[in-house]
Amino acid sequence: MGTTLTETIEQTPARRTTPTPGAMTRRPNWLGGLAGWLWLGIVVVPIYWIVITSFKAQATYYADNPFALPSDPTLDNYVLVIQSDFVQYFVNSVIVTVGAVAPAVVFSFMAAFAIVRGGSGRFLRLTNSLFLMGLAIPLQATIIPIYLIIIRLHLYDTLLAMILPSIAFAIPLSVLVLANFIRDVPKELFESMRIDGAGTWVQLWRLAFPLTRPAVVTVTIYNALHVWNNFLLPLILTQDPSKRTLPLALWNFQGEYSVNVPAVLASVVLTTLPILTLYVLGRRQLLSGLTAGFGK
């Protein structure tokens, strides 16, 4: 006997339908959005105040609304900053930053490669432990020993006195970050290059360096930002005004009884521009290095 269409439909098990992702309604995250806008205000408001105040005259700074746009914008503050040996301080900051960051990144990259690809020797494990211990030592805790060492080396009041400690404090974190990225490079690539006759240096600069370039850029910008904004080392290790860096040069606008706030903020704006330019140029590599671990 044949079955009717109705009986066939009743005997067929019902399929469980799942809603497609497009059909699912997303609930708005109002709390997250509010927190985002709040954080944006916390960041933008001080920047806005710094920029508009740098265009105000010192005589009208205390009389005007601090968040109001300048009624009579002026560039006198920027002219005053540039005429107050700003170029000399800028050159000093560039020399200290490049002289500290470049050796630190190169040495850290080679040390990280040796730690990852050098086998499991006791010496390499001890070296890695020493680098990790360096992360737990703050600069403020070592400023007196650094001062005494610089005096013994007859380097006081020189740019080298700021470069050497900056290199030492930039290495531990750089080695940690670069070692983690080099460890993610497949071992088969190194083995294939070794079979083809490539030595350690060729593997280092022809394979490891191109594949870890985002990490190198991230470490470079991070260390450059810290060295560029460092105030403690120039304050303790220099006395000659011609050896000052930009953060220490802000003292030029501090009088005995008052502070030229618009000139100070104009100096802050000019000091920030090089770091902002460096970030714009290396933005893609920086973001790639910071977010590389989240996709694994």
C-alpha positions as CSV (number, residue, x, y, z in Angstrom):
1,M,0.0,0.0,0.0
2,G,1.3,3.4,-0.8
3,T,1.5,6.1,1.7
4,T,-0.2,9.4,1.2
5,L,1.5,12.7,1.1
6,T,0.2,13.7,4.5
7,E,1.5,10.5,6.2
8,T,4.9,11.1,4.6
9,I,5.1,14.6,5.9
10,E,4.1,13.5,9.4
11,Q,6.7,10.7,9.4
12,T,9.6,13.0,8.2
13,P,11.6,14.3,11.2
14,A,11.5,18.1,11.5
15,R,14.8,19.9,10.8
16,R,16.2,22.1,13.4
17,T,16.7,25.5,11.9
18,T,19.5,27.7,13.2
19,P,19.4,31.5,12.6
20,T,22.0,32.8,10.3
21,P,24.5,35.3,11.7
22,G,22.9,38.1,9.6
23,A,19.5,37.3,11.1
24,M,20.7,37.5,14.7
25,T,20.0,40.9,16.3
26,R,23.0,42.4,18.0
27,R,22.3,44.1,21.3
28,P,24.1,47.5,21.5
29,N,26.8,47.7,24.2
30,W,25.7,51.0,25.7
31,L,28.1,50.7,28.7
32,G,31.1,50.0,26.4
33,G,30.2,52.9,24.1
34,L,29.8,55.3,27.1
35,A,33.2,54.2,28.5
36,G,34.8,54.7,25.1
37,W,33.4,58.3,24.7
38,L,34.4,59.0,28.3
39,W,38.0,57.9,27.6
40,L,38.1,59.9,24.4
41,G,37.1,63.0,26.3
42,I,39.8,62.3,29.0
43,V,42.4,62.1,26.2
44,V,41.2,64.9,23.9
45,V,40.4,67.6,26.4
46,P,44.0,68.1,27.7
47,I,45.4,68.0,24.2
48,Y,42.8,70.6,23.1
49,W,43.8,72.8,26.1
50,I,47.5,72.5,25.4
51,V,47.1,73.5,21.7
52,I,44.9,76.5,22.2
53,T,46.8,77.8,25.2
54,S,50.1,77.7,23.2
55,F,48.5,80.4,20.9
56,K,47.5,82.7,23.7
57,A,49.6,85.6,25.0
58,Q,51.0,85.4,28.5
59,A,49.4,88.6,29.6
60,T,45.8,87.4,28.8
61,Y,46.3,83.7,29.8
62,Y,45.0,84.1,33.4
63,A,42.2,86.5,32.4
64,D,40.6,84.4,29.7
65,N,38.5,81.2,30.0
66,P,41.1,78.4,29.9
67,F,39.0,76.3,27.4
68,A,38.0,79.3,25.2
69,L,39.6,79.8,21.8
70,P,42.2,82.6,21.8
71,S,40.5,85.9,20.8
72,D,43.8,87.1,19.3
73,P,46.0,84.1,18.4
74,T,49.7,84.7,18.3
75,L,52.8,82.8,17.4
76,D,55.0,84.7,19.8
77,N,55.3,81.7,22.1
78,Y,56.6,79.5,19.3
79,V,59.1,82.2,18.2
80,L,60.2,82.5,21.8
81,V,60.8,78.8,22.1
82,I,62.7,78.6,18.9
83,Q,64.9,81.6,19.9
84,S,65.6,80.0,23.3
85,D,68.2,77.5,21.9
86,F,65.4,75.1,20.9
87,V,67.4,73.8,17.9
88,Q,70.4,72.9,20.2
89,Y,68.1,71.1,22.6
90,F,66.4,69.3,19.7
91,V,69.7,68.1,18.3
92,N,70.8,66.9,21.7
93,S,67.5,64.9,22.1
94,V,68.0,63.4,18.6
95,I,71.5,62.4,19.3
96,V,70.6,60.8,22.7
97,T,67.5,59.0,21.2
98,V,69.2,57.6,18.1
99,G,72.4,56.8,20.0
100,A,70.5,54.9,22.6
101,V,67.8,53.2,20.6
102,A,69.8,52.0,17.6
103,P,72.4,50.0,19.6
104,A,69.8,48.7,22.0
105,V,67.5,47.4,19.3
106,V,70.4,45.8,17.3
107,F,71.9,44.2,20.4
108,S,68.5,43.0,21.7
109,F,67.6,41.5,18.3
110,M,70.9,39.5,18.2
111,A,70.5,38.5,21.8
112,A,66.9,37.3,21.3
113,F,68.0,35.3,18.2
114,A,70.8,33.7,20.2
115,I,68.4,32.8,23.1
116,V,65.8,31.3,20.7
117,R,68.0,29.6,18.1
118,G,71.2,29.0,20.2
119,G,70.0,25.8,21.8
120,S,69.3,25.1,25.4
121,G,72.7,25.8,26.9
122,R,73.1,26.9,30.5
123,F,74.8,30.1,29.5
124,L,71.9,31.2,27.3
125,R,69.3,30.3,30.0
126,L,71.3,32.3,32.5
127,T,71.5,35.3,30.1
128,N,67.8,35.2,29.5
129,S,67.1,35.1,33.2
130,L,69.4,38.2,33.7
131,F,67.4,40.1,31.0
132,L,64.2,39.2,32.7
133,M,65.5,40.4,36.0
134,G,66.3,43.7,34.4
135,L,62.5,44.3,34.0
136,A,62.1,44.4,37.8
137,I,64.7,47.1,38.3
138,P,63.2,50.7,38.0
139,L,65.4,53.5,36.8
140,Q,64.7,55.6,40.0
141,A,66.2,52.8,42.2
142,T,69.6,52.9,40.3
143,I,70.0,56.6,39.7
144,I,72.6,57.0,42.5
145,P,74.8,54.1,41.3
146,I,74.5,55.4,37.8
147,Y,75.6,58.8,38.9
148,L,78.7,57.4,40.7
149,I,79.6,55.2,37.7
150,I,79.4,58.2,35.3
151,I,81.5,60.3,37.6
152,R,84.2,57.5,37.8
153,L,84.2,57.2,34.0
154,H,84.6,61.0,33.6
155,L,81.5,61.2,31.5
156,Y,79.5,63.6,33.6
157,D,77.9,66.5,31.6
158,T,78.2,64.7,28.3
159,L,75.5,63.2,26.0
160,L,77.2,59.8,26.4
161,A,76.3,59.9,30.1
162,M,72.6,59.8,29.1
163,I,73.0,57.3,26.2
164,L,74.7,54.5,28.1
165,P,72.1,54.1,30.9
166,S,69.3,54.4,28.3
167,I,70.7,51.5,26.3
168,A,70.9,49.4,29.4
169,F,67.3,50.0,30.4
170,A,66.0,49.5,26.9
171,I,67.5,46.0,26.4
172,P,65.5,43.8,28.8
173,L,62.0,44.5,27.4
174,S,63.3,44.6,23.9
175,V,64.9,41.1,24.3
176,L,61.6,39.7,25.8
177,V,59.4,41.1,22.9
178,L,61.8,40.1,20.1
179,A,62.4,36.7,21.5
180,N,58.7,35.9,21.5
181,F,58.4,37.0,17.9
182,I,61.5,35.0,16.7
183,R,60.1,32.0,18.6
184,D,57.0,32.1,16.4
185,V,59.0,31.8,13.2
186,P,58.7,28.2,12.0
187,K,61.8,26.1,12.6
188,E,61.5,24.5,9.2
189,L,62.4,27.8,7.6
190,F,65.7,28.0,9.5
191,E,66.4,24.3,8.8
192,S,65.8,24.8,5.1
193,M,68.2,27.8,5.0
194,R,70.8,25.8,6.9
195,I,70.6,22.9,4.4
196,D,71.0,25.4,1.6
197,G,74.3,26.5,3.2
198,A,73.2,29.7,5.0
199,G,75.1,30.5,8.1
200,T,73.9,32.0,11.3
201,W,74.3,35.6,10.2
202,V,72.4,35.0,7.0
203,Q,69.6,33.4,8.9
204,L,69.5,36.3,11.3
205,W,69.3,39.1,8.8
206,R,67.7,37.4,5.7
207,L,65.0,35.4,7.5
208,A,64.5,36.4,11.1
209,F,64.7,40.1,10.6
210,P,62.2,40.5,7.7
211,L,59.7,38.2,9.5
212,T,59.9,40.1,12.8
213,R,60.0,43.6,11.3
214,P,56.7,44.6,13.0
215,A,58.2,43.7,16.4
216,V,61.4,45.6,15.6
217,V,59.4,48.7,14.7
218,T,57.2,48.4,17.8
219,V,60.3,48.1,20.1
220,T,62.0,51.0,18.3
221,I,59.1,53.4,18.7
222,Y,58.5,52.3,22.3
223,N,62.1,52.8,23.3
224,A,62.4,56.1,21.4
225,L,59.4,57.4,23.2
226,H,60.8,56.7,26.6
227,V,64.3,58.0,25.8
228,W,62.9,61.2,24.1
229,N,60.7,62.0,27.1
230,N,63.3,61.0,29.8
231,F,63.7,63.8,32.3
232,L,65.5,62.1,35.2
233,L,68.8,61.2,33.5
234,P,69.4,64.7,31.9
235,L,68.5,66.3,35.2
236,I,71.0,64.2,37.3
237,L,73.8,63.6,34.8
238,T,74.1,67.1,33.1
239,Q,74.7,70.6,34.3
240,D,75.8,72.5,31.3
241,P,72.8,74.2,29.6
242,S,74.2,73.3,26.1
243,K,73.8,69.6,27.0
244,R,70.2,69.8,27.9
245,T,67.5,67.8,26.1
246,L,64.0,69.0,25.3
247,P,62.2,67.8,28.4
248,L,64.8,69.6,30.6
249,A,64.7,72.7,28.4
250,L,61.3,73.5,29.7
251,W,63.0,75.1,32.7
252,N,64.0,78.0,30.5
253,F,60.4,79.3,30.8
254,Q,60.2,79.0,34.6
255,G,61.0,82.3,36.4
256,E,61.6,82.9,40.1
257,Y,58.1,83.9,40.8
258,S,56.1,82.9,37.7
259,V,55.9,80.4,34.8
260,N,55.3,81.3,31.2
261,V,52.6,78.7,30.7
262,P,51.8,79.4,27.0
263,A,55.5,79.2,26.2
264,V,55.9,75.9,28.1
265,L,52.9,74.5,26.2
266,A,54.3,75.7,22.9
267,S,57.5,73.9,23.8
268,V,55.5,70.8,24.6
269,V,53.8,70.9,21.2
270,L,57.1,71.2,19.4
271,T,58.6,68.4,21.5
272,T,55.7,66.1,20.6
273,L,55.8,66.6,16.8
274,P,58.8,64.4,16.1
275,I,57.3,61.5,18.1
276,L,54.0,62.0,16.3
277,T,55.7,62.0,13.0
278,L,57.6,58.8,13.9
279,Y,54.3,57.2,14.9
280,V,52.6,58.2,11.6
281,L,55.4,56.8,9.5
282,G,55.5,53.5,11.4
283,R,51.8,53.2,12.3
284,R,51.1,50.1,10.2
285,Q,54.1,48.2,11.5
286,L,53.4,49.3,15.0
287,L,49.8,48.1,15.0
288,S,50.8,44.9,13.4
289,G,53.4,44.3,16.1
290,L,51.0,45.1,18.9
291,T,48.2,42.9,17.6
292,A,50.1,40.0,16.2
293,G,49.5,37.8,19.2
294,F,45.7,38.2,19.2
295,G,45.1,36.3,16.0
296,K,46.8,33.0,17.2
